[in-house]
Amino acid sequence: MCAALLVTAVAVSPGLREALLVTLGNFAPYAQEVDGVSATDQGIEIRAISALSDGNTARVYLEVRDRTGDRLGEDTELTVAMAQRPEADYETWSWTGAKAVSYDAETKTALVRFDFNADGVAAVGGTLELTIDGVYGGMWHESGRFDESLLTEATLETMTLDTGETVLMPEQTPAELEGTALAELSSIGFGTDGRLHIQLRCDGKGIHVPSSTFSVVVNSRSAGETVESRERYFRYTQDWTEVRFQQDGVWYMDRCYQITQEDLPDLLVGQVSILAADSPAVEGNWALTVPLEDVPHRRIQLEETVGDITIRALDITALGLSAECVSADGMSLQYSPALYLADGTICKELIPGGTFYLGSGDGSEDYTYSRWDLQDPIDPEQVVGVSFGLWYIPIEGETAGPGCWLETLP
């Protein structure tokens, strides 16, 4: 039945049709066929063919076909300028990119998966508006690490580019990035501008540096302890700029953070992730409005305290679980959840999908939305309980509680 539903959607290639079924796995019966939603620019057609949605998450599969050349491949990736569900009253939303999961060389067509995640009250139906502004023929990820002792409070020399941007002078703390040959560490430290810079050297072999980027795991030792520490963490992770420049025929990528030498005792710097492109993006405008049909969904209202966190609502769907919580210090649920079904099945292997923090504004309490994905679909109506760590919360109808320790269950 699932295969029959998807034949029309992926009529271009039996290989891609099979790839879609494999990718959907046990979620295939919940996937909706999308027809008549496409956009063409720069000789590339992007067509929505299938979608999964539960009101908070949406997973859309796109068929990307090069009608005039051979610019796509197994590592094709799209850059998404905007994605939103305009009918929904979300607190925030984000997306994780659009990457190829399969490629058919004969038809020059890639099957691309796009994931959209939102926090807040789940939407009911509606649409996903998706705007794509770039298509990369080949893009891949590699990660590396450097010796953290290279980062000290010493001040490094900076220079001003012709563009007016300030970067570190190259090769002040050269070192290998263990785990990748795409780049090396050129300089890391606090420049004369008083800001932390992390600079990579790229020789340009097999990588188109102007179309590539990198990121670094930057964290705070005190994140979440106080309102001030959370604000400091957001400053670490959100306020940064990146510059690419050439010197003596060598490419450099320099990231500058709003982090000063005073922050060094609180600062944690870890893995470097490189997003490498093998050629410039095909720039254009592809706008898609994808209708969404939500899978079964169940919202549970409650007032249950787990540790120092109060759970106000649970959203249980065929795809996953999300929890709306409140705390006095912005703490989120750190306990692994499990879902208990009426037939005695316990779903323990839920995949963390992220947490969003929403401050109250006056420091009195903070809301958090945490989400987990299921590895296999469930019927939300069959859920009779949920646990976080060793604390069990019984569920009946649209209400829950009171909770108890798992060891006290009969």
N, C-alpha and C positions, 0 to 999 in steps of 0.2 A: 504493500500500500504506500509506504513512504517513497519507494523508488518511483512508483507511478506518479505521485504528486509532483516529483521534482524533474521528471523527464522534460516537460515543457519549459521549465525555468532554465535548464542548462542544456538546451537543445544543440548548442554549438559543438559540444564535444562529449562523447561518452566517457572519456577519461576524467574530465572535470566533473561530470555528473557523479561518477563513482567517488571522486575525491571529496565532493561535498557530503555525500552520505557517510563516508568514513570520518570526516571531520565532525559532523553532527553527532555521530555515535548513537547512544541511547536517547539523545534528545531529538532525533529525527522526527518522531511522531508529533512533537510540539512545534516544529518549524512551519512557518507559513510560507507559501509561495508568493513572490512579489512579481507582478507583471506590469509592463508599460511604464516603468520608471527608469529613464536613462538620460544621459547627456553626452554630447560629443564636442570636443574641442581639440585643436592641434592634431587632428587625425586619430585621436584616441577616444574610443567609446567606453563609458563606464555605465554599467547597468546593474541595478539591484535585482537579485534573483531570489533571495531567501532571508528570513529574519526570525529571531527569537527575542521575545520581550516579556518582562514581568512587571513593568511599571517603574522599576528603579534601574534596571539594566536593559540594554538592547544590544543584540549582536546581529550585525547585518553582513551578509555575504554579497560581494560585488564581483561581477565579471568585467575584467578590464581587457579590452582588445585593441591592438594596434592595427588600424585599417590601412595605413600608408607606409609602414616601415617595419623594422625589427628592433624596437627599442625596449622591449620587455623581457623578463626572464624569471627564473625561480626565486630571485631575491628582490623582485619588484616591491616597492613600497610607495604609498600615497601620503602626501602631506595634507592634513585636514585643517582648513582655516576656521571653520565653525561647525559645531554640531549642537543641536538643541531640540527639546520637545516643547514647542511653544504653548501647548495646552496644559502643561504641568506646572505646579506651584512648588518647584524645587528650591531648596536652600542653596545648592550649588551643584555643578556637574563637571565631569571631566571625561576625557577619552584617552585611550592608550595606543592609538596609531592604527594604521591600516596596512597589514602585511600580507604578502602572498603566502598561501598555504599549498598551492599547486600551480603548475604551468603546463600548457599544451603548446609545444613548439609548432605543430602543424598548423594550428589556427591562430598562433601568436596571441594567445589569450591566457591571462592569469586569473586565478580564483583568489580573491582577497577577502580577509576577514577584518571587520571593524568593530571595536567594542566601545560602548558608551555606558558610563556609570553616573548615577545621580543619587543625591542624598536628600531626604525629606519625604513627604507623603507621596506614596506611589501614584503614578499617573494611571489613568484608565483609557486604554486605546490611544487614539490620537496619531500623531505622525512624528517622525524623526527628520528634521531638516539638516541636510548634510552638504557642506560646501567644500570642495576639494580644489586646491590651487597649485598642486604640483604632482608629477608622476616621475619617480626615480626608477630607471631600468634595473639598477642593481644597488642594493643598500644592505649592509650587514652590521652586526654588533660584535665587538670584542671588548674584553675587560682586562685590566692589568693593575698591578699594585707597585708602590714604591716604598722605600724605607721612610717611616713617619718621622724619624729623627732628623730628616732633612729640613723639616719645618721648625724654625727657631724664631726667637724674637728679634734677630738681627735684621737690619734694614738693607734692602737690596736696591740697586740702581734701576731707575726707570728711564724711559725715553718717550718722546712725543712723536707720533707718526705725522705724516703730511696731512692726514685726515683730522688731526687734532686730538686723537685718542692717545691715552697714556697706557703703556705696556711695560713689562719688565724687560731689561736688557737681556737678550738671549744668553743661554749657556752659563748661567751663574751657579746653578746646582745640578749639573747634568747627571742623569742616572737612567738606568733601564726601567721599563715598565714590565715587571714580570708577568707573563701570561699573554702578551701581545707583541707582534712585530710591526704593527701599524704605526706606532709612534714611540717616542722616548720623552722622558721628562727633561725639559730644558731649564726651567727656573721655577722655584716655588718659594714664596716668602712675602714679607710685607715691604711694599715699595716705598719710595720717598713720598708718594702721595698718601701714605698712611693706610693703604688698603691691602688686603690679602690678594695676591695674584697666583694663579696656577697656570703654567705655560708648558705646552707640549711642542715638540719638534717633529715634523712630518717630512720625510724625504720625498713624498709624493709618488712612491712606487705603488701602483695599483689602487690609488686613492685620489679622488678629486677633492682637494682640501677646501676650496671655496664652497663646496656643497656639503661638506661634512661638519660634524660638531662633536663635542664631548661633554661629559658631565662627571661630577665627582661627588661621592657620598660625603656630605658635610653634616655634622650632627652636633648637638649640645649635650654635655654631660648632665646638665640640670633640666633638660627639656621636660615640661609638664609639672614641675614642682611648684611653680608660682606663676601668676599672670605675667610678671616681668620676664621669667625664664622662657615662657612660651613665645612672647613677643621677640625675644632675642633669637630663638630658634627660627621663627619665621623670617627674621632679617637675614640669618645665615643662608637659608635655603631659597629665598625668593628674590632677594635684591642682588642681582649679578648682571654683568654684561660680558659679551664675548667678542673678541676681535681676531681676525685672521690677517696675517701680513707676511710678506716675503723679505728676507734679508740674505744677500749673497747667494741667491738662487734656492734658498731653503724656506719652506713654509713653516709658520708658527701659528698656533692657536693659543690665545691668552684670555683666561677668564679672570675677571676682577669681582671680588665679593665685598659687600659692605661689612667687612670684618676687620677689626683693628688689633693691634698688639695687646690691648687690654683684654681682649676676648680669648687669648691663647690658652690660659689655664682651663677654660670651659670648652674648648674646641676639640672636636674629633674629626679627623679627615681620613677617609678610607679609599675604597675601590674607585678606579677611574674607568668609565665606560665610554667607548668610542663608537659613534654612529657614523660609519664610513660609506661614502657614495663613490661609485666607480665612474660617474659622469654627471654633468649638470642635469638638473631636473627639467622635464618638459613642463613649462609653466603655462597655465591656462585657467579656465574657470568651468568647473563641473558642479552644477547645483542639482541636488536630488531631494525630493520629498517622498519619504518612504512611509506608507501606511503601516501601522503596527496593530497586531492583535495579541493581547496579553494572554499568557499562560495562566492556569489556575492560581489564585492568590487569596491569602487569608491574613487579615490584620487583627492582632490581639492587643487590646488595651490592658495595661496592668500598672502596678505601682510596687515593684519588687526591688529590694536593695540587695546587691551582691557586692560585698566588701564596702567600699566607700562610694559606690555608684548605684544610682537608682534607674532602673529600666522602666521607661514610660510606655513603650510600644514595641511589638515585634511584627515584622512582615515576613510571612512564610509563603514561599512560592514553589512552583515546580523546579525552579532553577537555583534557589538559594534562600538565605536567611539574612535579614538585616535587623539591627536593634537601635532604637532611639533612646538615648540615655541622657542623664543630667548628673552633674557632680559639682562640688564646690571648688574644685581645683583643676578642672579640665582633664581628669584622668579618663581613659577609655577602658573598655572591657579587655582585659589581658588573659581571660580564661577561655580555653578552647571549648566551643559549643558542640552539642550533640543533639540530634532530634530522635525522639522516641515515637514509634508508630504503633497503631492499634494491634497489628499482628505480631508484635514483639520485636520487630526489627529496630536496631539502633544505628542511625547514620552518624558516624563519628568523624569520617575523613572529609571535613569541610575545608575548603581552600580560602584562606584570608583574602578578602578583596579590597581592603583598605578602610581607613577611618577618616572622617571629616570632623574638624573641630569648629564649633560656632560659639563664640563668646557671647555672654549676655550684655556686655557693654558696660556694666557697672561693677564687674568683678565678683558679683554675688554667687553666680552659678554659670556653668558652661554646658552647652549641649554638644553631644557627640553622636555621630551616626557611624556605626560599624557594620560591615557587610562581609558575608562569607558565601562562596559558591559551592554548589553540590557537584559531586563527580557523576552522579546518576540522578535522574528526575524522580520526584516523589509526588504523591497526592497530598496537598496541604491539609485536606480535610481528615486525613488519617493520622495526623500528628496529635498525640495525646500528652506530650510533655517535651520540654527542652531543658538541657542542663548547661551550665557554664562552670567548668571545672567540676567540683564535687557538689555544687548546689543545683538541686532539681526543682523545676517549676512545672506543676501540672497545668494542663490546658483543657478547657471544656467550652465548646462553643466559641464565642468571641472574647472570653475573659480567661484569666489565669490566676494561679496562686491559691493559698499561700505556699511558699517554697519550703523545701526541707533538704537535709543532707541525704545524698544518695544512699549512704549506708543504713539509713533508717527506713528505706522503702521496704515494703513487705516482699 
